[in-house]
Amino acid sequence: MDFFKYIHAVGTGEKGNRDLTLQEAKDMMEQVLKQEVYPEQAAAFLLGWRLKPETTDEFRGVVEACDGFIKEMPVANSLELGYPFDGKANNPFIFPLVAKMLENSELHLVVTGDDLAPAKAGITLKEVATNIERGKNLHYFDRADFFKEMHDLTPLRMRLGLRTGLNTIEKLTKVAKSEYAITGVFHKPFVKKYIDAFADRYKRLALIQGNEGTPELFSKGRLWIADGSDVEEIIVDPEYYGVNYTKSWEKISLEESLEQINNPSDEFLKLARLNAAVYLFVAQKAKTIEEAYEKLNG
């Protein structure tokens, strides 16, 4: 199909813009991934799409298009952690320590990484995952290997320099065919968008107000659990579990992030244990977060 009609749909202003159908969104994304359109056309669409803004059907169409390119590598008994690809700027990643806490639980963690995407110039998950010793229950997948077409869009996105709809849909890939997934959200309105677009792809999907948009809880926040069309909201407060970790508001380096992983403080370890408890609860390995936390303490 003519790609210009998609640019016209998102780039003619409030009166002229229209939403794409699911099938149109799928076709649009397939053309972009196959690089059948000029980079300028792809960038124009992505910018206009963000400003329009995106709809659930459009997200679902883009996700369906991506499914056709992703090379699946199943991991049994796994929980997919959906991280943003623009990294973490002010705080260390905690997932390696969480994985260690879960080594005896039979729950495997799946993470994906790639080169830096816009718009936050943080430390990427890839930089951390490729510079640590990973346990047998932590599975890292590089997007350059399992979804090269999306990886190849990174330079274009970095030249654009802004967040687009791809930042939203790219965090959950189902590369490992995980039954369970959890990802981070900044704002509550995105909870419904994620649930509408992704909930039926997993046995159980969770969303959390995680640190810097990640599925890592560093301070008091909300956890949403989607079981089909039912959504449960839970407040998780680290202080309730005796965790008094103070998160940073200053930019840290990769070396500092790795140091906190390799030589964690007692409070950082307790925070990792709480995150592990949340993951056990999401993956239905415990009836409550409290039960999971006590089990891990034992």
N, C-alpha and C positions, 0 to 999 in steps of 0.2 A: 504494500500500500504506500501511497504518497506520504512521506514523513512530514511534509509541510503542514498537512491538515492538523497534526498533533501540536505543532508549534503554534498554529493559529488558534487552537482550542484553549491554550493556556497563556497566550501572549498578546491578546488584543484588548485587554482591559476588562473592567468589571461588567460592562454591558455585553461585550462580545465573547467573553470566556465561557466555556462549557466544560462539564465533567466528561472524562472518557469513560466508555463502557469497560467492563472487565476485559473483554476480548481485544478492544483497542489498546488498552494498557499493556496487555500481553504482547501484542504485535509491536507496539512502540519499543518495549524493552528488548525484544528479540532483535530488532533492527540495530539498536544501540550496542548490544552485546556482540553482535556479529560484525560490528563496525561497518555496516552498510550505509551509514550516513556520515556526513562531514562532522568533524569534531565541533565546529561552530554550531551546527544544528543541534547536536546532542546537548551542548552547554546551554544553548538558548532554551531548549525544552526544560531541562532540569531546573533552571532558574525560574522560569515562568510557572512551572508546576509547583514549586515551593511557595510562590506568592499567591497562587490561586485560591486555596491550597489543595492538598491531596485528599482524595476520598478513600473510603474502605475498599470499594470495588477496584479502584485504581491500584491500591496496594496489593490486593489479592491477585490482580492480573499480572503485576510485576513479579510477585513471588512465584506464580505459576510459570512464568517465562524463565526465571532463574532455575527452577527445578529441572528444566530440560538440559541444563549445562553442568550442574553440580555432579561430581563423581562421588557417589556415596561409599562410605567405609564403615559399616555397622559396628557399633560397640554395645554389647549387651549390658543390661542393668545400668544404664547411663543417664545422667542429667546434663543437658546442654546448657552452658552458661553463655548468655548473649551479651558480649562486650561491645562497646562502641569502638570504632577503628581510629578515633582521634586521640586515644590514649588517656592517661592520667597525668595531670600536671603537678598536683600539690601533695599527693599521698602515694605510698607504696601499694603495689598490688598485694593482695592477701591470698589469692587462690592457691599458690603452692603450699602454704601452711594449712589451708582448709583441706586440701587433698590428703595431707599427712594425717590429719585428724580422722579422716574417713577410711584409712587403709584397711581397717578391720570390719568395715560395715558392709562390704560387697557393693557399695555404690561407686560407680566410676564417673569422673567428671570430664566433660568434653569442652574444650575451648578452641577458638579459631583466631588466627591472627594474620596480619598483612602489613605492608608498609603504611606509613602514616597517611591518614585521610583528613580532610578539613573538618572542623575549623579550629579545634583546640590543639595547640602544638605540645601535646603531652608525650609521655613515655609510652610506647606501644606495648600491647600484650606480647607481640612477637619478640620484641627486644628482651623481655623478661623470660618468656618461655624457652628461648634459645640460649639463655645464659644461666640456666639453673639445671640441677639434676632432678629430673622428673620421676616420680614414683610410678609404680605399675598401674595405679588407678587414675592417673592424670594423662589424658590424651590430647595432644596438641596437633591441630591440622592447619597447615599453611594454605591460605587461599590461592596462592600462586600455583599450587599443586592440584587442588580439588575444584577450583572455580577460576581458571586463568582469565576467562573473558571479563569477569568483574575486576580482577586484579589489574588487568591491562587498562582499565578506565581510571586508575589512580592518578596518573600524571595530569590528565584532563581535569579531574576534580580538584587537584591541588592548584592548578592554574586558575580555576574558577574561584577557589579560596573560600567558598561558602558552604554551609550545610544545605543539603538537598534531601529530597524524599528517599534517596538511597541510604542516607544515614539511619533512617528509621527501619527500613526493611532488611538491611544487610546483616543485622546482629544475630538473627536466628536462621540458620541454613539447613538444619536437619541433616547435616553431612553424615552423622553417625547413626541416623534413624533412631534417635533417643525418644523414649516414651514421655520423658519429662523435660521441662525447660523452665528457666528463670532468666529474666533480663531486667535491666534497670530502666527507670523512667524519671525524667525531670519533673514533668507536670502532670497533674491528675487527668486532664483531658485526653492525654495520650493513652491512658489505661484502656479506655473503650476501644480506641483505634487498634491497639495491639491485640486485644481480646477478639475483636471482630475479624481481624486479619489472620491470626495465628492459632487461636484456641482449638479449633477443630483439627489441627495438625498434630496435636499432642494428647496423650491421655490426661495430662494435667499441666497447665501453664500457670506460672507465677510471675508477677511483676512487683518490683520493690523500689522504694525511693533510696537507691543506693548511692554510694559515694562517687561523685563526678559522673553520674549516669551509668555506672557499672552495676552488676548484680551483687556488689559487696556492701554490706551494711556496716557503716562506721559510727553512726549516731542514730538517735531516735527517728523512726520512719514508719511508713505504712507498707504492708505486704498485702497484695491482692492475689487470691487463689481462684482460678477459673476451672470449675468442673462442669464442662458442657456450657450451658447458658447461665449457670449459677455462679455468682462471684461473691467471695467472702473477703472482707477487709479486716486486717489484724494490725494493731499497733505493736511494734517491736521496739523496746527500749533497753539498750545495753545496760543501763544502770540497774534495771530490775534484776539482771543476772550478775550483778556485782562487777561489771566491766566499766572501767573508768578511763578508757583510752581517749586521748586528746588528739583530734585530727589536725592536720597542718593546713595553713592558708598560704604557705609560701612555696614557691616552685622548688622542686627537688630534682636531682640528677638521677640518671640510671644507676650510677654507682651507689648512691644513697638508698635507692629503692631496693637494690639487691642486698645491701648490707642489712636492712631491716628484715628481709626475708631469711637471710642466712644466720643472723644473730638477733632474733626477735626478743623484745622486752616481754616481761610477764603479762603486761596488759594487752600487748599485741597478740600474744598466744591465746589469751582468754577471748579476745575479739574473734580470732580465727575459729575457736571452738563454738562460739555463738553462731557464726556464719555456717559452720558445718551442721549445727543443729537445725537451722532454718532449711538447709538443703535436704536433710533427712526427712523433715516434715513435708516439704514440697514433693519429694519422691515417695511419699507414703510409707516410709520406713519407721515412722513414729506417729502416734496419734496427736501429739502436741509438740510445740517447740520446747516446752519445759521438760517433757519426757525425754526428748532427744538430747537436750543439754545435760541432764542428769546422767544419762547413759554414757555420754562421752566423758563426763567427769569421773565416772566409775573406773 
